[in-house]
Amino acid sequence: MSVPELSPIEERVVLLVAEGRSVEAIAADLGVARRTVEWHLGKANRKLEKASALLDRVQGRKRGRES
C-alpha cells in the first residue's frame, strides 16, 4: 500500500486551516465556494487517515520484530 499524496490545492487548504483560517476566509481568498473548500478538506482528511493507518501498521510490525 502506498502513502496517498495530497494534491496541491488539498495541501494549501490544509495548511491554511492549520494557520487558523476559517473555511469562509479560505474560500474567499481562493475565489471558490465554501463547499469546495470543505470538499478539499474532506478529501485531504481521508488521505491523511489512510497515511496514519499505514504508519500505525508499519510501526506495529516493527514493534513485533523487536519483541
mmJSON file of the N, C-alpha and C atoms, coordinates in Angstrom:
{"data_MODEL":{"atom_site":{
"group_PDB":["ATOM","ATOM","ATOM","ATOM","ATOM","ATOM","ATOM","ATOM","ATOM","ATOM","ATOM","ATOM","ATOM","ATOM","ATOM","ATOM","ATOM","ATOM","ATOM","ATOM","ATOM","ATOM","ATOM","ATOM","ATOM","ATOM","ATOM","ATOM","ATOM","ATOM","ATOM","ATOM","ATOM","ATOM","ATOM","ATOM","ATOM","ATOM","ATOM","ATOM","ATOM","ATOM","ATOM","ATOM","ATOM","ATOM","ATOM","ATOM","ATOM","ATOM","ATOM","ATOM","ATOM","ATOM","ATOM","ATOM","ATOM","ATOM","ATOM","ATOM","ATOM","ATOM","ATOM","ATOM","ATOM","ATOM","ATOM","ATOM","ATOM","ATOM","ATOM","ATOM","ATOM","ATOM","ATOM","ATOM","ATOM","ATOM","ATOM","ATOM","ATOM","ATOM","ATOM","ATOM","ATOM","ATOM","ATOM","ATOM","ATOM","ATOM","ATOM","ATOM","ATOM","ATOM","ATOM","ATOM","ATOM","ATOM","ATOM","ATOM","ATOM","ATOM","ATOM","ATOM","ATOM","ATOM","ATOM","ATOM","ATOM","ATOM","ATOM","ATOM","ATOM","ATOM","ATOM","ATOM","ATOM","ATOM","ATOM","ATOM","ATOM","ATOM","ATOM","ATOM","ATOM","ATOM","ATOM","ATOM","ATOM","ATOM","ATOM","ATOM","ATOM","ATOM","ATOM","ATOM","ATOM","ATOM","ATOM","ATOM","ATOM","ATOM","ATOM","ATOM","ATOM","ATOM","ATOM","ATOM","ATOM","ATOM","ATOM","ATOM","ATOM","ATOM","ATOM","ATOM","ATOM","ATOM","ATOM","ATOM","ATOM","ATOM","ATOM","ATOM","ATOM","ATOM","ATOM","ATOM","ATOM","ATOM","ATOM","ATOM","ATOM","ATOM","ATOM","ATOM","ATOM","ATOM","ATOM","ATOM","ATOM","ATOM","ATOM","ATOM","ATOM","ATOM","ATOM","ATOM","ATOM","ATOM","ATOM","ATOM","ATOM","ATOM","ATOM","ATOM","ATOM","ATOM","ATOM","ATOM","ATOM"],
"id":[1,2,3,4,5,6,7,8,9,10,11,12,13,14,15,16,17,18,19,20,21,22,23,24,25,26,27,28,29,30,31,32,33,34,35,36,37,38,39,40,41,42,43,44,45,46,47,48,49,50,51,52,53,54,55,56,57,58,59,60,61,62,63,64,65,66,67,68,69,70,71,72,73,74,75,76,77,78,79,80,81,82,83,84,85,86,87,88,89,90,91,92,93,94,95,96,97,98,99,100,101,102,103,104,105,106,107,108,109,110,111,112,113,114,115,116,117,118,119,120,121,122,123,124,125,126,127,128,129,130,131,132,133,134,135,136,137,138,139,140,141,142,143,144,145,146,147,148,149,150,151,152,153,154,155,156,157,158,159,160,161,162,163,164,165,166,167,168,169,170,171,172,173,174,175,176,177,178,179,180,181,182,183,184,185,186,187,188,189,190,191,192,193,194,195,196,197,198,199,200,201],
"type_symbol":["N","C","C","N","C","C","N","C","C","N","C","C","N","C","C","N","C","C","N","C","C","N","C","C","N","C","C","N","C","C","N","C","C","N","C","C","N","C","C","N","C","C","N","C","C","N","C","C","N","C","C","N","C","C","N","C","C","N","C","C","N","C","C","N","C","C","N","C","C","N","C","C","N","C","C","N","C","C","N","C","C","N","C","C","N","C","C","N","C","C","N","C","C","N","C","C","N","C","C","N","C","C","N","C","C","N","C","C","N","C","C","N","C","C","N","C","C","N","C","C","N","C","C","N","C","C","N","C","C","N","C","C","N","C","C","N","C","C","N","C","C","N","C","C","N","C","C","N","C","C","N","C","C","N","C","C","N","C","C","N","C","C","N","C","C","N","C","C","N","C","C","N","C","C","N","C","C","N","C","C","N","C","C","N","C","C","N","C","C","N","C","C","N","C","C","N","C","C","N","C","C"],
"label_atom_id":["N","CA","C","N","CA","C","N","CA","C","N","CA","C","N","CA","C","N","CA","C","N","CA","C","N","CA","C","N","CA","C","N","CA","C","N","CA","C","N","CA","C","N","CA","C","N","CA","C","N","CA","C","N","CA","C","N","CA","C","N","CA","C","N","CA","C","N","CA","C","N","CA","C","N","CA","C","N","CA","C","N","CA","C","N","CA","C","N","CA","C","N","CA","C","N","CA","C","N","CA","C","N","CA","C","N","CA","C","N","CA","C","N","CA","C","N","CA","C","N","CA","C","N","CA","C","N","CA","C","N","CA","C","N","CA","C","N","CA","C","N","CA","C","N","CA","C","N","CA","C","N","CA","C","N","CA","C","N","CA","C","N","CA","C","N","CA","C","N","CA","C","N","CA","C","N","CA","C","N","CA","C","N","CA","C","N","CA","C","N","CA","C","N","CA","C","N","CA","C","N","CA","C","N","CA","C","N","CA","C","N","CA","C","N","CA","C","N","CA","C","N","CA","C","N","CA","C","N","CA","C","N","CA","C"],
"label_alt_id":[null,null,null,null,null,null,null,null,null,null,null,null,null,null,null,null,null,null,null,null,null,null,null,null,null,null,null,null,null,null,null,null,null,null,null,null,null,null,null,null,null,null,null,null,null,null,null,null,null,null,null,null,null,null,null,null,null,null,null,null,null,null,null,null,null,null,null,null,null,null,null,null,null,null,null,null,null,null,null,null,null,null,null,null,null,null,null,null,null,null,null,null,null,null,null,null,null,null,null,null,null,null,null,null,null,null,null,null,null,null,null,null,null,null,null,null,null,null,null,null,null,null,null,null,null,null,null,null,null,null,null,null,null,null,null,null,null,null,null,null,null,null,null,null,null,null,null,null,null,null,null,null,null,null,null,null,null,null,null,null,null,null,null,null,null,null,null,null,null,null,null,null,null,null,null,null,null,null,null,null,null,null,null,null,null,null,null,null,null,null,null,null,null,null,null,null,null,null,null,null,null],
"label_comp_id":["MET","MET","MET","SER","SER","SER","VAL","VAL","VAL","PRO","PRO","PRO","GLU","GLU","GLU","LEU","LEU","LEU","SER","SER","SER","PRO","PRO","PRO","ILE","ILE","ILE","GLU","GLU","GLU","GLU","GLU","GLU","ARG","ARG","ARG","VAL","VAL","VAL","VAL","VAL","VAL","LEU","LEU","LEU","LEU","LEU","LEU","VAL","VAL","VAL","ALA","ALA","ALA","GLU","GLU","GLU","GLY","GLY","GLY","ARG","ARG","ARG","SER","SER","SER","VAL","VAL","VAL","GLU","GLU","GLU","ALA","ALA","ALA","ILE","ILE","ILE","ALA","ALA","ALA","ALA","ALA","ALA","ASP","ASP","ASP","LEU","LEU","LEU","GLY","GLY","GLY","VAL","VAL","VAL","ALA","ALA","ALA","ARG","ARG","ARG","ARG","ARG","ARG","THR","THR","THR","VAL","VAL","VAL","GLU","GLU","GLU","TRP","TRP","TRP","HIS","HIS","HIS","LEU","LEU","LEU","GLY","GLY","GLY","LYS","LYS","LYS","ALA","ALA","ALA","ASN","ASN","ASN","ARG","ARG","ARG","LYS","LYS","LYS","LEU","LEU","LEU","GLU","GLU","GLU","LYS","LYS","LYS","ALA","ALA","ALA","SER","SER","SER","ALA","ALA","ALA","LEU","LEU","LEU","LEU","LEU","LEU","ASP","ASP","ASP","ARG","ARG","ARG","VAL","VAL","VAL","GLN","GLN","GLN","GLY","GLY","GLY","ARG","ARG","ARG","LYS","LYS","LYS","ARG","ARG","ARG","GLY","GLY","GLY","ARG","ARG","ARG","GLU","GLU","GLU","SER","SER","SER"],
"label_asym_id":["A","A","A","A","A","A","A","A","A","A","A","A","A","A","A","A","A","A","A","A","A","A","A","A","A","A","A","A","A","A","A","A","A","A","A","A","A","A","A","A","A","A","A","A","A","A","A","A","A","A","A","A","A","A","A","A","A","A","A","A","A","A","A","A","A","A","A","A","A","A","A","A","A","A","A","A","A","A","A","A","A","A","A","A","A","A","A","A","A","A","A","A","A","A","A","A","A","A","A","A","A","A","A","A","A","A","A","A","A","A","A","A","A","A","A","A","A","A","A","A","A","A","A","A","A","A","A","A","A","A","A","A","A","A","A","A","A","A","A","A","A","A","A","A","A","A","A","A","A","A","A","A","A","A","A","A","A","A","A","A","A","A","A","A","A","A","A","A","A","A","A","A","A","A","A","A","A","A","A","A","A","A","A","A","A","A","A","A","A","A","A","A","A","A","A","A","A","A","A","A","A"],
"label_entity_id":["1","1","1","1","1","1","1","1","1","1","1","1","1","1","1","1","1","1","1","1","1","1","1","1","1","1","1","1","1","1","1","1","1","1","1","1","1","1","1","1","1","1","1","1","1","1","1","1","1","1","1","1","1","1","1","1","1","1","1","1","1","1","1","1","1","1","1","1","1","1","1","1","1","1","1","1","1","1","1","1","1","1","1","1","1","1","1","1","1","1","1","1","1","1","1","1","1","1","1","1","1","1","1","1","1","1","1","1","1","1","1","1","1","1","1","1","1","1","1","1","1","1","1","1","1","1","1","1","1","1","1","1","1","1","1","1","1","1","1","1","1","1","1","1","1","1","1","1","1","1","1","1","1","1","1","1","1","1","1","1","1","1","1","1","1","1","1","1","1","1","1","1","1","1","1","1","1","1","1","1","1","1","1","1","1","1","1","1","1","1","1","1","1","1","1","1","1","1","1","1","1"],
"label_seq_id":[1,1,1,2,2,2,3,3,3,4,4,4,5,5,5,6,6,6,7,7,7,8,8,8,9,9,9,10,10,10,11,11,11,12,12,12,13,13,13,14,14,14,15,15,15,16,16,16,17,17,17,18,18,18,19,19,19,20,20,20,21,21,21,22,22,22,23,23,23,24,24,24,25,25,25,26,26,26,27,27,27,28,28,28,29,29,29,30,30,30,31,31,31,32,32,32,33,33,33,34,34,34,35,35,35,36,36,36,37,37,37,38,38,38,39,39,39,40,40,40,41,41,41,42,42,42,43,43,43,44,44,44,45,45,45,46,46,46,47,47,47,48,48,48,49,49,49,50,50,50,51,51,51,52,52,52,53,53,53,54,54,54,55,55,55,56,56,56,57,57,57,58,58,58,59,59,59,60,60,60,61,61,61,62,62,62,63,63,63,64,64,64,65,65,65,66,66,66,67,67,67],
"pdbx_PDB_ins_code":[null,null,null,null,null,null,null,null,null,null,null,null,null,null,null,null,null,null,null,null,null,null,null,null,null,null,null,null,null,null,null,null,null,null,null,null,null,null,null,null,null,null,null,null,null,null,null,null,null,null,null,null,null,null,null,null,null,null,null,null,null,null,null,null,null,null,null,null,null,null,null,null,null,null,null,null,null,null,null,null,null,null,null,null,null,null,null,null,null,null,null,null,null,null,null,null,null,null,null,null,null,null,null,null,null,null,null,null,null,null,null,null,null,null,null,null,null,null,null,null,null,null,null,null,null,null,null,null,null,null,null,null,null,null,null,null,null,null,null,null,null,null,null,null,null,null,null,null,null,null,null,null,null,null,null,null,null,null,null,null,null,null,null,null,null,null,null,null,null,null,null,null,null,null,null,null,null,null,null,null,null,null,null,null,null,null,null,null,null,null,null,null,null,null,null,null,null,null,null,null,null],
"Cartn_x":[0.853,0.0,0.891,0.618,1.409,0.758,1.572,1.079,0.407,-0.866,-1.55,-0.968,-0.83,-0.301,-1.441,-1.295,-2.27,-2.016,-3.099,-2.952,-2.491,-1.964,-1.525,-2.633,-3.863,-4.947,-5.324,-5.309,-5.604,-4.558,-3.3,-2.223,-2.37,-2.686,-2.837,-3.971,-5.111,-6.262,-5.94,-5.297,-4.941,-4.004,-3.021,-2.078,-2.768,-3.703,-4.432,-5.301,-5.929,-6.716,-5.792,-4.625,-3.662,-3.186,-3.201,-2.826,-3.957,-5.118,-6.242,-7.249,-7.099,-8.027,-9.361,-10.423,-11.754,-12.016,-12.942,-13.325,-13.83,-14.607,-15.144,-14.03,-13.039,-11.926,-11.105,-10.875,-10.123,-10.879,-12.179,-13.0,-12.915,-12.995,-12.924,-11.559,-10.491,-9.14,-8.924,-9.47,-9.272,-10.292,-11.322,-12.35,-13.239,-13.474,-14.317,-15.41,-16.364,-17.439,-16.938,-17.606,-17.29,-17.313,-18.316,-18.446,-17.243,-16.643,-15.457,-14.299,-14.125,-13.076,-13.359,-14.598,-14.961,-14.708,-14.965,-14.735,-13.248,-12.4,-10.948,-10.47,-11.024,-10.653,-11.059,-12.235,-12.69,-11.794,-11.412,-10.505,-9.156,-8.641,-7.351,-7.429,-8.517,-8.681,-8.677,-9.398,-9.43,-8.032,-7.291,-5.937,-5.026,-5.147,-4.303,-4.649,-5.929,-6.323,-5.714,-5.687,-5.065,-3.576,-2.923,-1.489,-1.215,-2.059,-1.901,-2.087,-3.08,-3.319,-2.141,-1.591,-0.428,0.761,0.982,2.073,1.885,0.655,0.365,0.703,0.346,0.635,2.13,2.857,4.305,4.962,4.534,5.105,4.746,3.545,3.136,3.99,4.282,5.154,6.553,7.037,8.372,8.455,7.42,7.398,7.346,6.636,6.531,7.869,8.697,10.022,10.973,10.722,11.613,11.317,10.167,9.782,10.554],
"Cartn_y":[-1.181,0.0,1.234,2.167,3.388,4.494,5.44,6.574,7.557,7.893,8.828,10.23,10.904,12.266,13.268,14.373,15.451,16.192,16.606,17.447,18.827,19.643,20.986,21.795,21.725,22.501,21.926,20.604,19.995,20.417,20.388,20.794,22.262,23.103,24.54,24.78,24.122,24.3,23.794,22.638,22.091,23.041,23.572,24.495,25.773,26.276,27.482,27.225,26.064,25.704,25.587,24.976,24.819,26.175,27.184,28.542,29.249,28.595,29.175,29.905,29.791,30.461,29.732,30.466,29.858,29.356,28.434,27.913,29.052,29.934,31.059,31.968,32.242,33.097,32.426,31.144,30.405,30.434,30.198,30.22,31.583,32.639,33.99,34.235,33.824,34.02,33.241,32.032,31.185,31.463,32.225,32.529,31.338,30.503,29.317,29.316,28.425,28.301,27.623,27.914,27.289,25.765,25.238,23.789,23.198,23.963,23.489,23.316,24.27,24.163,22.96,22.794,21.655,20.335,20.29,19.089,18.747,19.761,19.534,19.083,19.667,19.251,17.802,17.422,16.045,15.062,15.386,14.514,14.415,15.542,15.543,14.734,14.877,14.152,12.643,12.189,10.76,10.249,11.027,10.624,10.582,11.577,11.616,10.481,10.113,8.977,7.688,7.515,6.33,6.298,7.44,7.518,7.196,7.695,7.428,5.943,5.319,3.888,3.07,3.465,2.768,2.889,4.081,4.291,3.434,3.361,2.522,1.064,0.585,-0.814,-1.061,-0.133,-0.282,-0.284,0.629,0.687,-0.556,-1.085,-2.31,-3.489,-3.597,-4.681,-4.527,-3.278,-3.03,-3.434,-3.07,-3.445,-4.963,-5.628,-7.087,-7.757,-7.193,-7.746,-7.473,-6.395,-6.033,-6.843,-7.488,-8.254,-9.538],
"Cartn_z":[0.0,0.0,0.0,-0.892,-0.964,-0.135,0.243,1.026,0.065,0.324,-0.573,-0.438,-1.561,-1.567,-1.706,-1.024,-1.158,-2.46,-3.101,-4.289,-3.816,-4.719,-4.313,-3.636,-4.145,-3.53,-2.177,-2.038,-0.736,0.287,-0.123,0.781,1.184,0.218,0.509,1.496,1.27,2.15,3.557,3.652,4.968,5.706,5.005,5.645,6.104,5.306,5.705,6.932,6.99,8.18,9.393,9.184,10.282,10.807,9.95,10.362,11.104,11.163,11.88,11.009,9.688,8.774,8.773,8.632,8.557,7.142,7.038,5.728,4.842,5.426,4.665,4.144,4.976,4.559,3.466,3.604,2.585,1.264,1.312,0.1,-0.581,0.204,-0.358,-1.008,-0.324,-0.865,-2.157,-2.216,-3.39,-4.493,-4.169,-5.152,-5.484,-4.465,-4.644,-3.583,-3.738,-2.761,-1.483,-0.389,0.897,0.781,0.061,-0.115,-0.844,-1.746,-2.457,-1.485,-0.6,0.422,1.318,1.734,2.577,1.857,0.553,-0.236,-0.256,-0.494,-0.49,0.891,1.94,3.294,3.552,3.095,3.265,2.548,1.308,0.56,1.26,1.716,2.4,3.691,4.42,5.669,5.433,4.407,4.098,3.738,2.966,2.589,3.81,4.682,5.878,6.839,6.914,7.747,7.22,5.888,5.299,5.595,5.475,5.759,7.22,8.107,9.534,9.835,9.214,9.42,8.909,7.775,7.231,8.178,8.703,9.648,10.9,11.402,12.567,12.291,11.099,10.761,10.668,10.041,9.905,11.286,12.147,13.494,14.293,14.1,14.784,14.364,13.085,12.592,13.14,13.196,13.711,15.182,15.953,17.374,17.527,16.626,16.687,16.454,15.596,15.337,16.498,17.233,18.335,19.592,19.646,20.843,20.962],
"occupancy":[1.0,1.0,1.0,1.0,1.0,1.0,1.0,1.0,1.0,1.0,1.0,1.0,1.0,1.0,1.0,1.0,1.0,1.0,1.0,1.0,1.0,1.0,1.0,1.0,1.0,1.0,1.0,1.0,1.0,1.0,1.0,1.0,1.0,1.0,1.0,1.0,1.0,1.0,1.0,1.0,1.0,1.0,1.0,1.0,1.0,1.0,1.0,1.0,1.0,1.0,1.0,1.0,1.0,1.0,1.0,1.0,1.0,1.0,1.0,1.0,1.0,1.0,1.0,1.0,1.0,1.0,1.0,1.0,1.0,1.0,1.0,1.0,1.0,1.0,1.0,1.0,1.0,1.0,1.0,1.0,1.0,1.0,1.0,1.0,1.0,1.0,1.0,1.0,1.0,1.0,1.0,1.0,1.0,1.0,1.0,1.0,1.0,1.0,1.0,1.0,1.0,1.0,1.0,1.0,1.0,1.0,1.0,1.0,1.0,1.0,1.0,1.0,1.0,1.0,1.0,1.0,1.0,1.0,1.0,1.0,1.0,1.0,1.0,1.0,1.0,1.0,1.0,1.0,1.0,1.0,1.0,1.0,1.0,1.0,1.0,1.0,1.0,1.0,1.0,1.0,1.0,1.0,1.0,1.0,1.0,1.0,1.0,1.0,1.0,1.0,1.0,1.0,1.0,1.0,1.0,1.0,1.0,1.0,1.0,1.0,1.0,1.0,1.0,1.0,1.0,1.0,1.0,1.0,1.0,1.0,1.0,1.0,1.0,1.0,1.0,1.0,1.0,1.0,1.0,1.0,1.0,1.0,1.0,1.0,1.0,1.0,1.0,1.0,1.0,1.0,1.0,1.0,1.0,1.0,1.0,1.0,1.0,1.0,1.0,1.0,1.0],
"B_iso_or_equiv":[0.0,0.0,0.0,0.0,0.0,0.0,0.0,0.0,0.0,0.0,0.0,0.0,0.0,0.0,0.0,0.0,0.0,0.0,0.0,0.0,0.0,0.0,0.0,0.0,0.0,0.0,0.0,0.0,0.0,0.0,0.0,0.0,0.0,0.0,0.0,0.0,0.0,0.0,0.0,0.0,0.0,0.0,0.0,0.0,0.0,0.0,0.0,0.0,0.0,0.0,0.0,0.0,0.0,0.0,0.0,0.0,0.0,0.0,0.0,0.0,0.0,0.0,0.0,0.0,0.0,0.0,0.0,0.0,0.0,0.0,0.0,0.0,0.0,0.0,0.0,0.0,0.0,0.0,0.0,0.0,0.0,0.0,0.0,0.0,0.0,0.0,0.0,0.0,0.0,0.0,0.0,0.0,0.0,0.0,0.0,0.0,0.0,0.0,0.0,0.0,0.0,0.0,0.0,0.0,0.0,0.0,0.0,0.0,0.0,0.0,0.0,0.0,0.0,0.0,0.0,0.0,0.0,0.0,0.0,0.0,0.0,0.0,0.0,0.0,0.0,0.0,0.0,0.0,0.0,0.0,0.0,0.0,0.0,0.0,0.0,0.0,0.0,0.0,0.0,0.0,0.0,0.0,0.0,0.0,0.0,0.0,0.0,0.0,0.0,0.0,0.0,0.0,0.0,0.0,0.0,0.0,0.0,0.0,0.0,0.0,0.0,0.0,0.0,0.0,0.0,0.0,0.0,0.0,0.0,0.0,0.0,0.0,0.0,0.0,0.0,0.0,0.0,0.0,0.0,0.0,0.0,0.0,0.0,0.0,0.0,0.0,0.0,0.0,0.0,0.0,0.0,0.0,0.0,0.0,0.0,0.0,0.0,0.0,0.0,0.0,0.0],
"pdbx_formal_charge":[null,null,null,null,null,null,null,null,null,null,null,null,null,null,null,null,null,null,null,null,null,null,null,null,null,null,null,null,null,null,null,null,null,null,null,null,null,null,null,null,null,null,null,null,null,null,null,null,null,null,null,null,null,null,null,null,null,null,null,null,null,null,null,null,null,null,null,null,null,null,null,null,null,null,null,null,null,null,null,null,null,null,null,null,null,null,null,null,null,null,null,null,null,null,null,null,null,null,null,null,null,null,null,null,null,null,null,null,null,null,null,null,null,null,null,null,null,null,null,null,null,null,null,null,null,null,null,null,null,null,null,null,null,null,null,null,null,null,null,null,null,null,null,null,null,null,null,null,null,null,null,null,null,null,null,null,null,null,null,null,null,null,null,null,null,null,null,null,null,null,null,null,null,null,null,null,null,null,null,null,null,null,null,null,null,null,null,null,null,null,null,null,null,null,null,null,null,null,null,null,null],
"auth_seq_id":[1,1,1,2,2,2,3,3,3,4,4,4,5,5,5,6,6,6,7,7,7,8,8,8,9,9,9,10,10,10,11,11,11,12,12,12,13,13,13,14,14,14,15,15,15,16,16,16,17,17,17,18,18,18,19,19,19,20,20,20,21,21,21,22,22,22,23,23,23,24,24,24,25,25,25,26,26,26,27,27,27,28,28,28,29,29,29,30,30,30,31,31,31,32,32,32,33,33,33,34,34,34,35,35,35,36,36,36,37,37,37,38,38,38,39,39,39,40,40,40,41,41,41,42,42,42,43,43,43,44,44,44,45,45,45,46,46,46,47,47,47,48,48,48,49,49,49,50,50,50,51,51,51,52,52,52,53,53,53,54,54,54,55,55,55,56,56,56,57,57,57,58,58,58,59,59,59,60,60,60,61,61,61,62,62,62,63,63,63,64,64,64,65,65,65,66,66,66,67,67,67],
"auth_comp_id":["MET","MET","MET","SER","SER","SER","VAL","VAL","VAL","PRO","PRO","PRO","GLU","GLU","GLU","LEU","LEU","LEU","SER","SER","SER","PRO","PRO","PRO","ILE","ILE","ILE","GLU","GLU","GLU","GLU","GLU","GLU","ARG","ARG","ARG","VAL","VAL","VAL","VAL","VAL","VAL","LEU","LEU","LEU","LEU","LEU","LEU","VAL","VAL","VAL","ALA","ALA","ALA","GLU","GLU","GLU","GLY","GLY","GLY","ARG","ARG","ARG","SER","SER","SER","VAL","VAL","VAL","GLU","GLU","GLU","ALA","ALA","ALA","ILE","ILE","ILE","ALA","ALA","ALA","ALA","ALA","ALA","ASP","ASP","ASP","LEU","LEU","LEU","GLY","GLY","GLY","VAL","VAL","VAL","ALA","ALA","ALA","ARG","ARG","ARG","ARG","ARG","ARG","THR","THR","THR","VAL","VAL","VAL","GLU","GLU","GLU","TRP","TRP","TRP","HIS","HIS","HIS","LEU","LEU","LEU","GLY","GLY","GLY","LYS","LYS","LYS","ALA","ALA","ALA","ASN","ASN","ASN","ARG","ARG","ARG","LYS","LYS","LYS","LEU","LEU","LEU","GLU","GLU","GLU","LYS","LYS","LYS","ALA","ALA","ALA","SER","SER","SER","ALA","ALA","ALA","LEU","LEU","LEU","LEU","LEU","LEU","ASP","ASP","ASP","ARG","ARG","ARG","VAL","VAL","VAL","GLN","GLN","GLN","GLY","GLY","GLY","ARG","ARG","ARG","LYS","LYS","LYS","ARG","ARG","ARG","GLY","GLY","GLY","ARG","ARG","ARG","GLU","GLU","GLU","SER","SER","SER"],
"auth_asym_id":["A","A","A","A","A","A","A","A","A","A","A","A","A","A","A","A","A","A","A","A","A","A","A","A","A","A","A","A","A","A","A","A","A","A","A","A","A","A","A","A","A","A","A","A","A","A","A","A","A","A","A","A","A","A","A","A","A","A","A","A","A","A","A","A","A","A","A","A","A","A","A","A","A","A","A","A","A","A","A","A","A","A","A","A","A","A","A","A","A","A","A","A","A","A","A","A","A","A","A","A","A","A","A","A","A","A","A","A","A","A","A","A","A","A","A","A","A","A","A","A","A","A","A","A","A","A","A","A","A","A","A","A","A","A","A","A","A","A","A","A","A","A","A","A","A","A","A","A","A","A","A","A","A","A","A","A","A","A","A","A","A","A","A","A","A","A","A","A","A","A","A","A","A","A","A","A","A","A","A","A","A","A","A","A","A","A","A","A","A","A","A","A","A","A","A","A","A","A","A","A","A"],
"auth_atom_id":["N","CA","C","N","CA","C","N","CA","C","N","CA","C","N","CA","C","N","CA","C","N","CA","C","N","CA","C","N","CA","C","N","CA","C","N","CA","C","N","CA","C","N","CA","C","N","CA","C","N","CA","C","N","CA","C","N","CA","C","N","CA","C","N","CA","C","N","CA","C","N","CA","C","N","CA","C","N","CA","C","N","CA","C","N","CA","C","N","CA","C","N","CA","C","N","CA","C","N","CA","C","N","CA","C","N","CA","C","N","CA","C","N","CA","C","N","CA","C","N","CA","C","N","CA","C","N","CA","C","N","CA","C","N","CA","C","N","CA","C","N","CA","C","N","CA","C","N","CA","C","N","CA","C","N","CA","C","N","CA","C","N","CA","C","N","CA","C","N","CA","C","N","CA","C","N","CA","C","N","CA","C","N","CA","C","N","CA","C","N","CA","C","N","CA","C","N","CA","C","N","CA","C","N","CA","C","N","CA","C","N","CA","C","N","CA","C","N","CA","C","N","CA","C","N","CA","C","N","CA","C","N","CA","C"],
"pdbx_PDB_model_num":[1,1,1,1,1,1,1,1,1,1,1,1,1,1,1,1,1,1,1,1,1,1,1,1,1,1,1,1,1,1,1,1,1,1,1,1,1,1,1,1,1,1,1,1,1,1,1,1,1,1,1,1,1,1,1,1,1,1,1,1,1,1,1,1,1,1,1,1,1,1,1,1,1,1,1,1,1,1,1,1,1,1,1,1,1,1,1,1,1,1,1,1,1,1,1,1,1,1,1,1,1,1,1,1,1,1,1,1,1,1,1,1,1,1,1,1,1,1,1,1,1,1,1,1,1,1,1,1,1,1,1,1,1,1,1,1,1,1,1,1,1,1,1,1,1,1,1,1,1,1,1,1,1,1,1,1,1,1,1,1,1,1,1,1,1,1,1,1,1,1,1,1,1,1,1,1,1,1,1,1,1,1,1,1,1,1,1,1,1,1,1,1,1,1,1,1,1,1,1,1,1]
}}}
